[in-house]
Amino acid sequence: MAKKKDKQTGKSVMPTAEVIEHHASAIQVAKKDMATEAGHVAAAHERAKNAGIHKKAMAWCLILRNMDPAKRDEMLYHFDNYREALDIKVQGDFFRNTEGDAPRPVSPAPTAIQ
């Protein structure tokens, strides 16, 4: 734990009541903001779920989108190699009929979250 020391004596000094109150208030505001933001994030996830978005796939895509492009390319290169080595194959197109007919019509992706 960080302790403030008196410059002359070197002994630990307690912060003043004003300093304690200031930081306590700042922490409370930050926690309140976090709770509000968590509510916004949860609502965004719910809207995405209702729009047919796969939560984990979206989370992976957001991680990839925020990565440095060179690191992302390297990671995806290794990921594809590991999938092949571990025999993890794509199971096909879920939007196609089993009889091999043309793809079923799919609603276009929304342009904005409602």
ABEGO torsion letter per residue (X at the ends): XBBBBBAAAGBBBBBBAAAAAAAAAAAAAAAAAAAAAAAAAAAAAAAAAAAGBBAAAAAAAAAAAABBAAAAAAAAAAAAAAAAAAGBBBAEBAABBAAGBBBBBBBBBBABBX
